[in-house]
């Protein structure tokens, strides 16, 4: 059928080369073939999570919180600059499962952290 990989967003097999990028005609998603090769070797069972700067996160990484985050049930916030070690990636809106010192186990959104 096609010599190009399926679309990473909608899994359509009808991708085509549009110069320096690959394009999906069904969802109009454009991506680089090199990025797909790196993401396929990440080892997270197809789960791709990126931080606020676009760096690919993996299980066991250390991240830094980039802004003060309010926590339900606590009178204090997680402060910007807090280092969180040994994260675990999960599916969902809050896609980082971790333990934060002084707060315990919780889930964070990847848009509020950067890779350390």
C-alpha positions in Angstrom: 0.0 0.0 0.0 2.2 2.9 1.3 5.9 3.0 2.0 5.3 5.7 4.7 4.4 4.9 8.3 0.7 5.4 9.4 -0.3 8.7 10.9 0.7 8.9 14.6 -2.4 10.9 15.5 -5.3 9.0 13.7 -3.4 5.8 12.5 -4.5 6.4 8.9 -2.5 4.4 6.4 -2.9 7.0 3.7 0.1 9.2 4.6 2.2 11.0 1.9 5.4 12.9 1.6 4.9 16.7 1.4 8.5 17.8 1.1 10.3 17.8 4.5 7.3 16.5 6.4 4.9 13.6 6.2 1.2 14.5 6.0 -2.1 12.7 6.8 -4.9 13.5 4.3 -7.6 12.4 6.8 -6.7 14.6 9.9 -4.2 17.1 8.2 -1.6 16.2 10.8 2.0 16.9 9.7 5.1 15.4 11.3 8.8 14.6 10.7 9.9 11.1 9.9 12.8 11.4 12.3 10.6 12.3 15.2 8.5 9.2 14.6 11.7 7.0 14.6 12.7 8.5 18.0 9.3 8.1 19.5 9.0 4.5 18.4 12.1 3.6 20.4 11.0 5.4 23.6 9.7 2.1 25.1 6.5 3.5 26.7 4.1 1.1 24.9 3.1 3.9 22.4 2.5 6.5 25.2 4.2 9.7 24.1 4.4 12.5 26.7 6.2 15.8 26.2 7.1 18.4 28.7 6.4 22.2 28.4 9.4 22.6 26.2 8.6 19.7 23.9 11.2 17.2 25.3 10.1 13.6 25.3 9.6 12.2 28.8 10.2 8.6 29.9 9.5 6.6 33.0 12.1 7.3 35.7 12.9 10.8 34.5 13.3 13.8 36.9 11.3 16.9 36.2 11.0 20.4 37.6 7.7 22.2 38.2 7.6 25.4 36.2 4.8 27.3 38.1 3.1 27.3 41.5 0.5 24.6 41.5 -2.5 24.6 43.9 -3.3 21.2 45.4 -6.9 20.4 46.5 -7.1 19.6 50.2 -3.9 21.4 51.1 -3.5 24.9 52.3 -0.2 25.4 50.4 0.9 25.1 46.8 3.6 23.1 45.1 6.2 25.8 44.4 7.8 26.5 41.1 11.3 24.9 41.0 10.2 21.8 43.0 12.2 18.8 41.7 10.1 15.6 41.2 12.2 12.4 40.8 11.3 9.0 39.3 8.1 9.9 37.4 5.8 7.3 35.8 3.8 8.0 32.7 0.1 7.2 32.5 -2.8 7.7 30.2 -5.2 10.6 30.8 -5.3 14.3 31.4 -2.9 14.3 34.3 -0.3 12.1 32.6 2.5 12.0 35.1 2.2 9.8 38.3 4.7 10.7 41.0 5.5 11.4 44.6 6.1 15.1 45.6 8.1 15.7 48.8 5.8 17.1 51.5 2.6 16.2 49.5 2.8 12.5 48.7 1.6 10.6 45.7 -0.2 12.7 43.0 -0.7 13.1 39.3 0.6 16.1 37.4 0.0 17.5 33.9 3.1 17.4 31.7 2.5 21.0 30.5 3.5 22.3 34.0 6.9 20.5 34.2 10.2 20.6 32.3 12.7 17.8 32.1 15.6 18.3 34.5 
